[in-house]
């Protein structure tokens, strides 16, 4: 009888310890999940704020370029650039409320943005957008306006600094579960001392 009681007590203690361990693991997973959700909300908020902060300097320059273009070129051509500008502004405002948009839509925004930069820099560079995708670009979802700052850097700090004709290449490629984006320009590049300081 004592052995039975002892064995029963051992089983009860073991079961209690097992339940305690399971409860501890569940609590830890719950806390970790809360932290991840909080981090994701913070990232989403930062992205929304970032998307709303389209460079005012760029907006002013784009409008000035369109104004000058109206004075020296025909109205039809000027209207094309004004359409690019209005599309870009509308998409920026609309997409600031969304967490994801299709890659196809993002490419449309990129084209509007680059066309305005071409006007601003008097066709100082050419550009190419390459899509090496297995899936339809309309089905691939990404955060909106995520590429614009990198393209802006390539133009402002790369292509605008060289005397010869610039080249900008933006390539999209699927790699396993990821979308790879490569942005290349033939600008002067980053000085080696700055690279060493950053990396």
C-alpha atoms as one frame of an Amber mdcrd trajectory, in Angstrom:
protein
   0.000   0.000   0.000   2.874   2.353   0.895   4.567   1.568  -2.412   1.368
   2.317  -4.315   0.969   5.614  -2.436   4.626   6.510  -3.078   4.313   5.697
  -6.767   1.085   7.698  -6.990   2.758  10.679  -5.298   5.658  10.447  -7.720
   3.258  10.431 -10.672   1.388  13.435  -9.236   4.650  15.354  -8.680   5.907
  14.431 -12.149   2.590  15.464 -13.734   2.638  18.739 -11.775   6.205  19.475
 -12.914   5.305  18.592 -16.495   2.233  20.860 -16.420   4.282  23.638 -14.826
   6.918  23.322 -17.555   4.238  23.332 -20.272   2.589  26.390 -18.696   5.977
  28.156 -18.492   6.700  27.412 -22.164   3.238  28.652 -23.179   3.699  31.865
 -21.195   7.126  32.422 -22.762   5.741  31.835 -26.258   2.863  34.218 -25.544
   5.246  36.924 -24.302   7.516  36.398 -27.314   4.515  36.649 -29.642   3.432
  39.895 -27.971   6.933  41.326 -28.430   6.963  40.325 -32.105   3.534  41.883
 -32.652   4.670  45.059 -30.907   7.830  45.185 -33.017   5.823  44.612 -36.214
   3.380  47.390 -35.277   6.319  49.735 -34.656   7.884  48.834 -38.026   4.548
  49.351 -39.794   4.117  52.715 -38.090   7.649  53.776 -39.033   6.983  52.773
 -42.631   3.749  54.775 -42.721   5.501  57.838 -41.311   8.352  57.362 -43.785
   5.971  57.059 -46.737   4.270  60.300 -45.737   7.603  62.107 -45.705   8.216
  62.349 -49.436  11.130  64.701 -49.854   9.652  68.257 -49.994  12.783  69.339
 -51.846  11.983  66.830 -54.611   8.345  68.005 -54.819   9.441  71.638 -55.147
  12.052  70.756 -57.804   9.584  68.610 -59.743   7.000  71.417 -59.863   9.670
  73.964 -60.851  10.883  71.656 -63.631   7.334  71.204 -64.928   6.800  74.978
 -64.825  10.006  75.601 -66.810   9.071  72.843 -69.239   5.731  74.546 -69.908
   7.556  77.790 -70.841  10.074  76.236 -73.228   8.241  73.174 -74.608   4.814
  72.321 -75.940   1.836  72.020 -73.628   1.140  68.383 -74.601   4.585  67.229
 -73.425   4.239  69.296 -70.257   0.899  67.630 -69.548   2.587  64.219 -69.669
   4.980  65.186 -66.862   2.227  66.818 -64.851   0.285  63.540 -65.118   3.369
  61.678 -63.795   3.536  64.100 -60.877  -0.172  63.865 -60.007  -0.060  60.040
 -60.252   2.952  59.950 -57.937   1.307  62.236 -55.362  -1.992  60.343 -55.477
  -0.284  56.963 -55.089   1.892  58.260 -52.241  -1.164  59.465 -50.303  -3.308
  56.402 -51.057  -0.596  53.856 -50.335   0.417  55.480 -47.045  -2.707  53.822
 -45.588  -1.757  50.362 -46.840   0.731  47.888 -45.437   1.301  46.091 -48.761
   0.801  46.819 -52.442   1.505  44.725 -55.524   4.940  44.824 -57.090   3.257
  45.878 -60.336   1.846  48.970 -58.596   5.220  49.739 -57.000   6.881  49.596
 -60.434   4.304  52.058 -61.793   5.168  54.447 -58.941   8.901  53.992 -59.585
   8.418  54.824 -63.284   6.480  58.014 -62.453   9.194  59.011 -60.005  12.071
  58.347 -62.430  10.310  60.162 -65.297  10.073  63.257 -63.100  13.737  62.959
 -62.187  14.584  62.667 -65.894  12.724  65.913 -66.499  14.513  67.559 -63.603
  17.967  66.451 -64.802  17.212  67.084 -68.488  17.455  63.396 -69.528  20.937
  63.120 -68.063  20.488  59.366 -67.603  18.593  56.402 -69.004  16.912  53.664
 -66.991  15.859  50.055 -67.355  13.553  47.942 -65.178  14.076  44.175 -65.467
  11.628  41.610 -64.106  12.937  38.049 -63.829   9.901  36.653 -62.028   8.167
  33.295 -62.030   5.064  34.755 -60.391   2.915  37.553 -61.811   4.054  40.927
 -60.441   0.442  41.671 -59.524   0.499  38.747 -57.060   3.741  39.737 -55.270
   3.033  42.053 -52.326   5.615  44.434 -50.817   5.565  47.513 -48.517   4.791
  50.623 -50.601   7.449  53.229 -51.444  10.174  51.017 -49.970  12.450  51.359
 -53.020  12.088  55.091 -53.685  14.804  56.220 -51.185  17.381  53.866 -52.745
  16.548  55.025 -56.263  16.668  58.633 -55.083  20.163  58.037 -53.636  21.329
  56.440 -56.894  20.158  59.498 -58.850  21.046  62.287 -56.411  24.418  60.966
 -55.205  25.408  58.883 -58.219  24.059  59.775 -61.643  23.866  63.534 -61.065
  27.587  63.644 -60.166  29.009  62.390 -63.467  29.571  64.380 -66.690  28.732
  61.502 -69.029  25.330  59.909 -69.670  24.133  58.005 -66.627  22.633  54.532
 -66.533  20.203  53.256 -63.930  19.192  49.605 -63.793  16.584  48.151 -61.428
  16.275  44.350 -61.487  13.668  42.222 -59.717  14.378  38.533 -59.209  12.703
  35.778 -57.203  15.035  33.752 -54.994  13.375  30.912 -53.060  10.922  32.689
 -50.724  12.439  36.134 -51.264  12.222  38.942 -53.761  15.670  40.286 -54.626
  15.964  43.862 -55.847  19.188  45.128 -57.370  19.668  48.844 -58.054  22.744
  49.722 -60.134  24.082  53.019 -61.414  27.305  54.070 -63.132  27.903  56.964
 -60.756  31.190  57.638 -58.925  30.361  55.185 -56.121  31.019  55.532 -52.406
  34.587  56.558 -51.422  36.574  53.700 -49.873  37.256  55.601 -46.640  33.512
  56.156 -46.167  32.783  52.485 -46.854  35.375  51.464 -44.246  33.815  53.872
 -41.734  30.290  52.554 -42.323  31.079  48.838 -42.598
